[in-house]
C-alpha cells in the first residue's frame, strides 16, 4: 500500500515537472502565439495589443499556475490557433492515436514472443540464423521509412488500402482498424525485432544456468526445459521492455501519423508546436508523459507479480 | 549480399501482408468507391490547416486560408483569371476625377448563402467593419484610407477616401457579409460555394450554392483535405485518395505519371532578401556584387529543374503592365565584376565576406535555392552559410524581429495592385523587413498612389521597380513554378495571377 502511494506520488511529481518544463521550453524558443496569428501583418503595436489581449505579457509562472489550476479542474483552455476549446480540438484525435498505439503494441507482442521462443528453441538452426541477420536490418529501419515503403507496396502496388484515404471510426469502424493496420505494422516491426532479440538472448543466457542442467538431468527435452523452467526467468527483462515499448510507440506515432495522414495526437502536437499553441501542446505533452510514466509503473507491478523475488513487503 | 537481404525483406513483408491482409481487400474496394458515389465531389489536398479565424476581413497571414475562402466570399469586385477586376456583388462603379470617391451600383438578385438578398445595408456594414470606421482600427490594412461609406439610395453605395488612390478599386474585393453578422458565429458569403464544416487537421468542406448569381459551380461538393507531408501528398494523389493538389514542385511531379499536370506560376517574388539596414548589406557594392555573382537561370535549372520565371525586381509577369522585363537581366552574370565590387567594398581572399541565409526548412524550393546560391557564391570567395529555421522562429526572428543577414523567401500579393508588392519597401512601412531606405523610392511610390492617370501611375511604379533593381535591394531570383496535378478525369482548373484556388470551374468529366 505504501509502495503504491509512493509510486503514485512520484508519478504526479513527474507529470508536474514535465508540464512545467514544456511550459518553460516555449519561453526559450523564438516566437509566441502572436507570431503565427499576425504573420506578415505584424507590427510591434499589433503584437503588443494582441499579447495584452491574450494575457501573454503576464509572468510565466503566473500563467503556468493559471493553466495548471484550469487543467486540474478540467478546464483545458482554448486553443489559440483554432479558437475553440482544447477538448474540442482533441476530440477524436486521442482515439486515433490510442487505437494506433495499442494495435502496434499488440502486434509487437504477437510477433516477438512466439518468434523469440521459437528462435531460442532451435538456436543455430536455419530459421534462427536468417532471423538474427534480418533482425539487425529491421531494428535499424525507422518506422517512417517502413511507412513510406508500406504505402507503396500495400497501397499502390497491392491495393490493400488507399494511402491518404483515412477512414474515421464513425463512418466505418472496421475500415478504421483496417487502415490503421498498416501504420501499426510500420511502427511495430522495429520494436518487434528488438523484443525478439531480447527474448531470444535472454532464454539462451538462462540455458547456461545450473538449474537448467538439473532440469535436463531429470529427463526434460530442450523444449520442456524452456517451457517449464527457463521462460519464467527469461521473460522478466522482456516484460519491462515491452511495457516501455508502448510508451515509445505512443511517442513514435508522431512521425508515422504524418506519413499516413492520420488525424491523431502526434500530428496535432507537431502542428501546435509550430503554431505555438501552448494549451494544446501542454495537454498532449501531459498525456504522452502520463503514458510513459504509467507504463513504467505498470512494468514494475507486473514484474513483481511474475517474480516473487522482487515482491516488496 | 544486399540483394539477398532485399529479397528476404520483401518475402517477410509479403508474408506479413497475408497475415493482416485478410479483411483488407473489401475495405479497399469500399473506400475506392466513395469518391465516385457522390458524383460531383472533388477532394483537394492542401498542405496546411486554415487559420483559426475564417473571418475574411481579418488580414490573414496564411495564403492557404485566403485561397480556400476565395470560393466562399466575394467583394463588390473580384479578380478574373486574366488579372482584370470584374464586378461581382456590384454591377458597376464610377470613380470621380480626383480618385477619392468611388460609387458602386449593386447587382440585382445577389443572395447570401442563408438565402437573403444583398442590400446596401450589408455592403455598408461590411466595408465599415473591414475599414474599422467605428473602432478606428482597420481590420484590413488596405482599407486604411477609407474615410466614409454611405448608401445614397437602395442600390448605390459611395466610398470616400481620405486621400486619392487610383488603385483603390482592387481593394474592393473585400468580402461582403450580412449586416450585423460576425464570421465567428457563422460563415456566410455570396460566393459560388457555401461553407459546410471544418474538422481540425482533417478537412474543410464546401458545397455548391444553388442560388449563386453568376456562373454556378460545376462540382456539388469540394473537400479540402489537409495533408502536411509532401510525400504523403504524392502518395495520396497516386492512390486516388485525393483528386487534386496545387503548389507541387518539379520533383513531386516527377513521381506522378499518368495524371494531369498543369504548370502555372506561384505568383510570388522569390528572392534572397537582404537586410539593407545592417552590415554587410548596408553597403550597396556588396549587394550588387551578389547580384552579379548569382546566376538566376542556374538556380532555376538546378533547384527547380528548369521550371520558373527569372525576375529582376519585386514584380512578376502576371501583373502585365507593371512588369518591366528589361530589369530581369540588369545584372548580367559576371563573376569578375562581382569580385571587383567585393574588393572595392573591402573583401578579399584574406578577409572573405561571410553571412548566413535564413530559410524556413519546410519550404523545400527555398531551401534548394539557398543550397545552389551557397555554391554559386563560393566561386567568388563568399562564404554563405544556410540557417534552416522552423516557420514560427523565422517569422519571429527574421521577419518580425528583422534579425537576419539574408533570407530566401517568396513575397506574394494579396490584391491585384502594384502596392501589394511594392508598398513594403517604403522607408517607414511596418512591412519593410529588409530596412530599405530610399527617398527617391518613397517619392515615386507616393506619386504613383496620388495620380489618377493610369499611364503615369504605371510609369511611377516602374520607376520604383527600377530603383529597387539599381540599388540591388535584394537578389531577385524567380517566380516559382506552380504545378497543379489532378486525376485524369478531373478538368477545368484555371490559374489566377493571385494566390487563389478557384474550385468553381473544376469538374469530374464523364
HADDOCK unambig.tbl for C-alpha pairs under 7 A between the chains (distance, minus, plus):
assign (segid A and resid 30 and name CA) (segid B and resid 393 and name CA) 5.04 0.50 0.50
assign (segid A and resid 30 and name CA) (segid B and resid 396 and name CA) 6.17 0.50 0.50
assign (segid A and resid 30 and name CA) (segid B and resid 397 and name CA) 6.77 0.50 0.50
assign (segid A and resid 31 and name CA) (segid B and resid 392 and name CA) 5.77 0.50 0.50
assign (segid A and resid 31 and name CA) (segid B and resid 393 and name CA) 5.44 0.50 0.50
assign (segid A and resid 31 and name CA) (segid B and resid 396 and name CA) 4.77 0.50 0.50
assign (segid A and resid 35 and name CA) (segid B and resid 392 and name CA) 6.38 0.50 0.50
assign (segid A and resid 35 and name CA) (segid B and resid 395 and name CA) 6.46 0.50 0.50
assign (segid A and resid 35 and name CA) (segid B and resid 396 and name CA) 5.89 0.50 0.50
assign (segid A and resid 36 and name CA) (segid B and resid 392 and name CA) 6.25 0.50 0.50
assign (segid A and resid 37 and name CA) (segid B and resid 61 and name CA) 6.99 0.50 0.50
assign (segid A and resid 38 and name CA) (segid B and resid 61 and name CA) 6.12 0.50 0.50
assign (segid A and resid 39 and name CA) (segid B and resid 61 and name CA) 4.71 0.50 0.50
assign (segid A and resid 39 and name CA) (segid B and resid 395 and name CA) 6.66 0.50 0.50
assign (segid A and resid 40 and name CA) (segid B and resid 61 and name CA) 5.56 0.50 0.50
assign (segid A and resid 41 and name CA) (segid B and resid 61 and name CA) 6.44 0.50 0.50
assign (segid A and resid 42 and name CA) (segid B and resid 400 and name CA) 6.50 0.50 0.50
assign (segid A and resid 43 and name CA) (segid B and resid 430 and name CA) 5.83 0.50 0.50
assign (segid A and resid 81 and name CA) (segid B and resid 51 and name CA) 6.58 0.50 0.50
assign (segid A and resid 81 and name CA) (segid B and resid 52 and name CA) 4.80 0.50 0.50
assign (segid A and resid 82 and name CA) (segid B and resid 52 and name CA) 4.03 0.50 0.50
assign (segid A and resid 83 and name CA) (segid B and resid 52 and name CA) 5.44 0.50 0.50
assign (segid A and resid 89 and name CA) (segid B and resid 200 and name CA) 6.40 0.50 0.50
assign (segid A and resid 155 and name CA) (segid B and resid 239 and name CA) 6.91 0.50 0.50
assign (segid A and resid 156 and name CA) (segid B and resid 239 and name CA) 5.93 0.50 0.50
assign (segid A and resid 159 and name CA) (segid B and resid 28 and name CA) 6.70 0.50 0.50
assign (segid A and resid 160 and name CA) (segid B and resid 24 and name CA) 5.66 0.50 0.50
assign (segid A and resid 160 and name CA) (segid B and resid 25 and name CA) 5.36 0.50 0.50
assign (segid A and resid 160 and name CA) (segid B and resid 28 and name CA) 5.67 0.50 0.50
assign (segid A and resid 161 and name CA) (segid B and resid 24 and name CA) 6.86 0.50 0.50
assign (segid A and resid 161 and name CA) (segid B and resid 28 and name CA) 4.84 0.50 0.50
assign (segid A and resid 162 and name CA) (segid B and resid 28 and name CA) 6.31 0.50 0.50
assign (segid A and resid 162 and name CA) (segid B and resid 239 and name CA) 5.65 0.50 0.50
assign (segid A and resid 162 and name CA) (segid B and resid 241 and name CA) 6.22 0.50 0.50
assign (segid A and resid 163 and name CA) (segid B and resid 235 and name CA) 6.24 0.50 0.50
assign (segid A and resid 163 and name CA) (segid B and resid 236 and name CA) 5.47 0.50 0.50
assign (segid A and resid 163 and name CA) (segid B and resid 239 and name CA) 5.86 0.50 0.50
assign (segid A and resid 163 and name CA) (segid B and resid 241 and name CA) 6.65 0.50 0.50
assign (segid A and resid 164 and name CA) (segid B and resid 232 and name CA) 6.85 0.50 0.50
assign (segid A and resid 164 and name CA) (segid B and resid 236 and name CA) 4.75 0.50 0.50
assign (segid A and resid 164 and name CA) (segid B and resid 241 and name CA) 5.58 0.50 0.50
assign (segid A and resid 165 and name CA) (segid B and resid 241 and name CA) 4.89 0.50 0.50
assign (segid A and resid 175 and name CA) (segid B and resid 27 and name CA) 5.88 0.50 0.50
assign (segid A and resid 178 and name CA) (segid B and resid 24 and name CA) 6.12 0.50 0.50
assign (segid A and resid 258 and name CA) (segid B and resid 229 and name CA) 6.08 0.50 0.50
assign (segid A and resid 259 and name CA) (segid B and resid 229 and name CA) 6.67 0.50 0.50
assign (segid A and resid 259 and name CA) (segid B and resid 232 and name CA) 5.54 0.50 0.50
assign (segid A and resid 260 and name CA) (segid B and resid 232 and name CA) 6.65 0.50 0.50
assign (segid A and resid 261 and name CA) (segid B and resid 227 and name CA) 6.04 0.50 0.50
assign (segid A and resid 261 and name CA) (segid B and resid 232 and name CA) 6.83 0.50 0.50
assign (segid A and resid 263 and name CA) (segid B and resid 201 and name CA) 6.24 0.50 0.50
assign (segid A and resid 263 and name CA) (segid B and resid 202 and name CA) 6.15 0.50 0.50
assign (segid A and resid 274 and name CA) (segid B and resid 391 and name CA) 6.91 0.50 0.50
assign (segid A and resid 274 and name CA) (segid B and resid 392 and name CA) 6.10 0.50 0.50
assign (segid A and resid 275 and name CA) (segid B and resid 392 and name CA) 6.82 0.50 0.50
